[in-house]
Amino acid sequence: MNKIKFLMVAMMAMMTTSAFVACSDDDDDNASQSNMERYQNEVEQTVRSQKKNSKAILLVAFGSTWQQAYDAFDLTRSEYASEFPGYDVYLSFSSAICINRAMAGENTDKRSFYEPKYWLEAFGRVQYSEIIVQSMQVIPGEEFSRVVNAMKDFGNNSNGDLDDKYMSKVVLKLGMPLMYTEQDTRTLAQALNANFSKYAAKGAMLFMGHGNPDEYDTYKANVRYTQLEEALQAINNNYFVGTVDMADNFKVQVRERMEQKGMGSGLVYCAPLMSIAGDHAHNDMAGDDDAWDNGFEVNEDGEVEDTSWKMYFSHLGYDIDQNTFKDSGSDALVKGMLEYANIRALYKNHTKNAEVVDFYHSMYPEE
């Protein structure tokens, strides 16, 4: 995503968030507060009606408005409920834009997901003895930091209405993103190869991750994409990993690395390296956006704007198997990571190894 697009998205996010937290006069401020109270009450009612156990797991994704993504989330939540007996399992979105659009029924039936803060507050009110928050992110980047911050606010009882005795005893755990460590990248490489080796045997198998612009590269997480490509190429040189937002790792740089390995033509396959297949997968990767005009113009960030990966490689002499650029069918590759059982298993392993975080006692060391 180029800088102009990124700034526009950032402005939209700020505008959307302001509808929840800040308004221009007292009446609007009261209305905003009423919305927050309404959302909290809705979540609390859901938790009280669904509570069957003393422990809870909260899966936190960025979000989406695609039915294909919802199906993947629902499947994942269902598996968690089956494989983590003794835990109640819930799903949350961290993106206010995705939450609002889901509530409005954009592209799909209306659904309510809510931000993590509402779920955690409700968990505290019903007093779950153990809470695991599982990040559904691929890397520990900007979106993962939102997950951590929501947990910090809960652990520090930022609303000031939860029982201190309960807060001093509740066990709060954090399940890490898919590629939290460098070892995780090697583990993921093996799983991806199990799913995509038949394509890498015939041509270039490209994975499109999201990535963060440099100024939002929280925890310096972008390096995981480079490490993943290295781990995959140790298996087969035909694997490449690019992103839509990481500097020097756009589709242009992926093609340059391919040419360096003598792959200036031939078959190209693409798959999203994201937990779900949403806008980026269907549009940035597999869409029909095309800025070709007897050539491509590279912007100041080194990227070709307004052109999908499919169209970009098509114009530059590569062969594209159109059947793989669909979201259904035996050869379709427009699928998120959560649509693959062996990768869902990696997330569940992270949940099983979730780390205890103790934000309450970091605030009250005498306890």
N, C-alpha and C positions, 0 to 999 in steps of 0.2 A: 504494500500500500504506500503510495507516495505521500510526501509531507502534507500537501494540500488536502488530500483525502483524509489523512490522519487527523489534521486539525479540525476538519468538518465533523468527523465522528466524535472527537473530543468535545466540541461545542455542543453537539446533540446530546451527548451523555450528561454534560453539565446542565443543559436546559431541562432534560428529563428528571435528573436528580432534584433540581430546584423545585419541581412540582411537589416533591415529598417533604423537603426540609426547609425551604426558605421562600417567602413571598414578600410582596411590597407593602402590605398594610396589615393591620391587626385582624381584619375579617379573614383575609386570605391565610394569615398565619394560623388562625383558629381552625380553618378548614383543613389545612395541611396536617395539623396535629390530630384532627379527627380521623383523617385517612390513616395515619400511623397507628392510632389506637384501634381503628377498625381492622387493619391488617393483623395487628397483634392479637386481637380477640379471635379472628378467624383461625389463625394458626394455633392458638391455645385450644380452641374448641376441637380442632382436628386432632391435636396430640392427645387431649383427654379422651376423645372417642376411640382412638386407635391404640392407646397405651395398653399393652398386654404384659410387658416385661419391665424389669427394673433398670435395664440398660438400653441405650439407643445408639444408632449409627446415622449420621447425617452425611449424605453424599452431596458435595457441592460442585456444581458445574458452572461454567460461564453462562450457558443457556443457548437457546435457539428458538426459531419459530417454524421449523420444518417437522413434518410428521415423521419422516424417517428418523430424525434425531430423537423425537419423543418415544418412538418405538424402541430405540436402542437404550434410552434411559429406563424405560419401563422394564425391559428385559433385564437390565443390570440390577435394578432394585429388586426384582423378583428373585433373581439368583442370590442376592445378598440375604434376603429374608429366609431362603431355604438353607443357605450354607452358614449362617450365623444364628443358630437357634439361641434364644435367650436375649436377642436384641430386637428392638423395634427399628425399622429402617424407613428413613424419610429422604426426600430429594429436594434440593434447593438450587436456585439460580443466583449468581452474584451480579448479573447484569440487569440494571433497572430497565434498560430499553427492551431486553428480551422478556422480562417479566410483564411490562406494560403491554407489549404486543401479544403475548400469550393470553393475557386477560381479555384483550380486545378480540381474540379469535382470529388474528392475522394468519392466513394460510390454513388454519386448522380449527377444530372446535375450541372454545374458550377453556383455558386451563389456568390454574393458580399455582405458582411455584414459590414466591416470596424469597426475600433475602435471608441469608444465614442468621442475621441478628435476631429476627423474629422467631426462628426455630429454636435457637439457643436459649432465648429468654423464656420461651414456653417450656423447654426442657427443665430449666431451673425452677419454674413455678410448680411443675408436677414432681420435681425432685427425682429425676433419674440419678441413680447412684454412679453410673459410668456413662460417659458420652464420648464416642469416637467420631471425629470429623474427618471424612475422607475427601481429600482434594482429587477431583477428576481431571485436573489439568495435566498436560503432557510434560511441561517443564516448570520448575519453580520460578516463574516470572512474575509479571505485574499482577495477573489474576490470582496467583497463589498468595501474594502478599495481602490481598483482600480477605482471603480465607483466614490467614493468620491474624489479621487485625480484628476480625469479627470475634475470633476466639479470645483475643486479649481483652476486648471490651466485656465479653461475658465473664471471663475469669476475674476481671477486676470489678465486676458488678457495677458497670457504668451507669445503669438506671437506678441503682441504689435501693432496689425493692426486693432483692432476694435475701433469704436468710443467711446471715454470716456463718452460722454453725454448719449449715448445709454446704455453703461455698468452700469452707475449709476442709471438707471431707470428700466432695465429689471428685471422681477420677476423670480428668479431661485428657483425651489422647488425640494426636494428629497423625493421620495417614498421609504419606508423602505422595507427590505427583509421580507420574509414570517414569520419568527420567530424572529422579532426584540426585542420584550419584552417577559417577562415570561407570561404575559396575552395572548400574541399571541400563545404561546404553548398550552394553554388551549383551545383557539378558534380553533386551528388546530386539536387538539385531537377530538373535537366534529365532525369536518368535516370528519376526517379520519374514525371515528367510523361509521358515516353514510354510508361511502363507503365500509367498510371492516368488519362490524359486523358479517356478515354471516360466514366469515372465522374464526374469533375469537371465534365464538360459537362452532366450530368443532375442533379446534386445536390451535397451536401457530401461531400467525400472526406477522411476523417479518418485520420491515422496515429497509432498508439499506440506510443511509445517507452518505454524503461524509466526512464531518469533516475536521479539519485541524491538521497537526502535531503540537506538543506543541509550537515549535519555530515560527509557523505561525498562532497561535490561536489569531488573531486580535480581539480586543474588548472582549477577553475571551468568544467567541461565542459558543464554544463546549458545554458549560453547557446547552444550549437549547435542545440538544438531550436527556440529562438526565432528564430535566424538562418535555419534551414531553412524555417520557416513564412513568414518574410518573403520568402525567395527563391522559394518556391512561389507565394505570393500575387502576386508580380510577374508570374507567368505566368497564374494564374487565382485569383480571390478565393475560390473554393470549396474551396481546400485549407486544412487545419488540422492542427496537430501538437500532441498532448498526450502525457502520460506516466502511468505508474502510481506514480512515486515522487518526482517533482520538485514542490516546493512551488509553489503558484499556477499549476500547469499540469496539473491533473487533468482528468478529463472534465467536471467542473462548470465549470471556467474555460473549457474549449473551447466549451461550449455558450453561455456568456456572450459570448464573442467572436463566435460565430456570430450571436447575437441582435443584437449591435451592428452587424452587417452586414446586418440585415434577414432573417436566415435562422432564423426561429422555428419553421419547419415545413418539410416537404418530404422528399425522399429523402436518406438518409444511408448512406454506405458506409464501412467501416472496414478497415484493413489494419495488421498489425504492422510497426513500424519497428525490427525486431530481426533479427539475422543468421539466426535460425531461428524456426520456429513451435513453441513448446513450451507450458508451463503458462500463461504470461501470455497468449499469443495465443489458446489454446483456452478458457481459463477467464475471465481478467480482461476480455478483449475479446469473445469470441464465445460465452461460456458462458451458462448459464441461471440463475446466481445472481441473486436478486431480493429486495431488501429493501423493495419498494414496499408502503406501508400507507396508502393514500389520500394519498400524498405521500412525499417522501424527506426523511430527516433528514441534514443536513450536519454532519460532525464538526468538531472544533476546528481541523483542518488544512484545512478547506474542501473535503473530499471526501465522497462518498456511499460508505459501506462496503458490502461484501457484495453488490455489484450490478455486473454486467458492463456494458460499454459498449453492447452490443446491447439489453439490457433497460432500461437507463437512458434511452436515446434513444427506445425504443419507448413507454415510459410517458409521455414528455413531448411526444407528438404528432407525432413524426417517422415517416416511412415506412421500413421496413427491408426490403430485398430478402434474404430468407432464403437464397437460393441463393449469395449472396456470403459467407455466414458458415459455409462449409464448407471442408474442406481438399482437396477434389477436385472436378472439374468445370470446365468452361470459364470460368465466372464466379466461381469460388471465389477469395476474397481472403485466406483464412487461410494465408498463405504467408510464409516468412521471406525476408529480402533475398537470401540465398544461393540461392534458387530462381529468381532472375531473372538471366539471362546478362549483361545490361549492368551489373548491380551487382556480380556476381562479377568482372567486368572492372575495376571500380574498385578492389577489393581487390588484384587482381593488379598494377595500376599502382602501388599503394603498395609492393608487394613489389619491383617493378622499381626504385623510387626509395628503397629502404630506406636508412636513415642509419647510418653506421658509429658504433658506440659503443665506447669504449675504457676500460672499467672497470679493466682490469689496469694500464694505465699511469697511471690516476688514482691508484692505490694505490702504484705504483712509478715516480714521475716521473723517476728517474735512468735508467730503462731506455730 
